[in-house]
Amino acid sequence: MTLRSVVAAPLLLAVLLPVPAAARQADCPGVRVPGAEHSITACLADLTTTGTVPSGHTDPADWAGLEAPGTVTPSGVPGVQVDGYFPDTSTTNTNHGWQHDSQFVLRLPTRWNGGLVVAGPPATREQFANDRIISDQVLAKGYAYAATDKGNTGAQIYRDGHRPGDAIMEWHQRVTQLTVAAGKAAARHYGQAPRATYAAGLSAGGYLVRWQLENRPDLYTGGLDWNALIFTRSTSMLTTLPPALRAYPRYAAGDPEAHAELIAAGYPKGSEALWGYHHKNQWDFLQRITREELDPRYDGTAEAGTPFCAEGTGAGCDTDYNLSVRPRSVHQAIARVALTGRIKRPLVSIQGTLDALTPPATYGDIYHRMVTNAGRGGLHRYSHIAGGTHTDGLVPIAPAVLRPMLPSFTRGFAELETWTGRG
């Protein structure tokens, strides 16, 4: 089955509203986004990446590596795009030459189905990161789509804010801010408020979905997360990455005990082909910037530690990091950004079985137990996707065992629509 056919089936279920005069392409109305410090509006023949790449209304570098080679996404969705930013003091996002954070993109299709989907990007990416894997999919179904850069981007997000955890807390603030503003902008544009609002996201973006459904359920009909991060008092990247950083160099040197250590730390058997990539590109980098954000005193006056410091180096080396012996202030910083499992709206979670960045045993499975233990199990549908890895761009590393998860996202979103009465 092609990806286009996967998308086409649920598309038939979308109920499209009549096209209001204000949304007709020829009129090209200006759209005001409440609270935005600056915004620009453009009427486009195609809001999907098929149109926005040649027109310059997206950034392909922002989604690089998130889709499998040869992925085909829907196209042919005319409408209005609004690019802008909310007031902010940080300047890491250089899109549009603005050098201003808290940038957003809002897309309003001419043929609207009455719904809105809001997303935040994975990792340190910007507002266009989800354009292929989420925006194209939901625009084709008639949804308005809004995405934020989370308020800070790039390799030094920990510089944003004053207290440990401030940068991550801003992520949640910016998602909430955009959800409210996008709903009001859509209401003015179409003449009626969205009848359903969904949150969706991959990795860090999935963590944002969970936090919103726990803390701002009044804004959403439901949500879908994909290989999502979690922060809890006992489980986060600060507990799962150091064991991998310690064991992988020994594993690469042929130590069989190191392989057993990685498996015991939760890294899935069968994902070994991915370990070298993650060690080189993600485990070390994400450990250091996450630790600097939540525990900046660990390496003294240094900033984000020493890349790839050797096991046994000692104090200040992230490879040797041990959260359990860190001061109470560190655990308090983690508590600020922690999830509880107390979701209050329907949530669909999909988790790749061969994910070697947020492995099921230490991420998806734990959050599902948290939801169940909180008495909210009836609001959570959690699925393992056989062969799925953290991002679909990694599939070519081991194509015999890995499979893209984007089709599972489209099916999961259709399930969420039906579950919440939209399908």
CORDANOR-V453375 format. One record per pair of residues at least 12 apart in sequence whose ideal C-beta (glycine too) atoms are under 6 Angstrom apart, sorted by the first residue. I is the first residue (numbers start at 0). J is the second residue. Records with the same first field share a line. If there is no record, write none. Layout:
I: J  J
//
This chain:
2: 71
3: 71
5: 406  409
6: 73  139  409
9: 413
10: 139  140
12: 422
13: 112  140  141
14: 112
15: 110  112  141
16: 111  113
18: 109
19: 189  190
22: 109
24: 42  77
27: 42
30: 79  81  184  188
32: 81  83  180  184
33: 180  183
34: 85  180
35: 83  85
36: 84  86
37: 83  84
38: 81  83
39: 82
40: 81
41: 80
42: 79
43: 80
44: 77
45: 74  75
46: 76  78  106  138
47: 74  76  135  138
48: 130  131  135
49: 74
56: 80
57: 127  130
58: 127
61: 124  125  127  128
62: 128  130  131
64: 390  392
65: 132  390  392
66: 131  391
67: 391  394  403
72: 131  135
73: 135  139
76: 108  138
77: 109
78: 107  108  109
79: 107
80: 106
81: 105
82: 104
84: 99  101  102
85: 101
87: 100  101
89: 151  159
91: 151  152  153
92: 125  148  152
100: 150  151
101: 150  173
102: 126  148
103: 126  147  177
104: 126  146
105: 145  181
106: 144
107: 143  188
108: 138
110: 141
111: 141  189
112: 141
113: 194
114: 142  193  195
115: 143  185  193  196
116: 137  142  144  197  199
117: 145  178  198
118: 133  146  199  200  204
119: 147  149  174  200  204  207
120: 204
121: 201  202  203  204
122: 203
123: 152  153  156
125: 148  152
126: 146  147  148
129: 146
132: 405
133: 199
136: 409
143: 185
145: 177  181
147: 173  174  177
149: 170  173
150: 169  173
151: 166
157: 288  291  292
163: 293  332
164: 293  332  335  336
166: 292
167: 336
170: 207
171: 210
174: 207  211
175: 215
178: 218
195: 220  421
196: 219  220
197: 220  221
198: 211  219  222
199: 223
200: 224
201: 225
202: 226  228
203: 228
205: 224  225  227
206: 227  228
208: 222  224
209: 224  338
212: 342  344  346
213: 339  341  342
216: 343  344
219: 344
220: 419
221: 344  345  415  419
222: 346
223: 347  411  412  415
224: 348
225: 349  408
226: 351  354  357  389
228: 357
229: 338  362  366
230: 333  336  337
231: 337
234: 365
236: 285  289
237: 290  322
238: 322
239: 361
240: 282  286
241: 320
242: 264
243: 282
244: 282  318
245: 310  318
246: 260  261
247: 274  278
265: 358  360  361
266: 355  358
267: 353  358
269: 353
270: 353  355
272: 396  397
273: 355  396
277: 355  356
281: 356
283: 306  307
286: 317
287: 303  304  317
288: 303
290: 317
291: 303
293: 332  333
294: 325  329
298: 315
304: 317
340: 369  370  373
341: 373
342: 375  378
345: 378  418  419
346: 379
347: 380  411  414  415
348: 381
349: 382  384  407  411
350: 363  383
351: 384  387  388  404
352: 383  385
353: 386  388
354: 388  389
356: 389
367: 381
384: 404  407
386: 400  401  402
387: 404
388: 401
391: 403  404  405
//
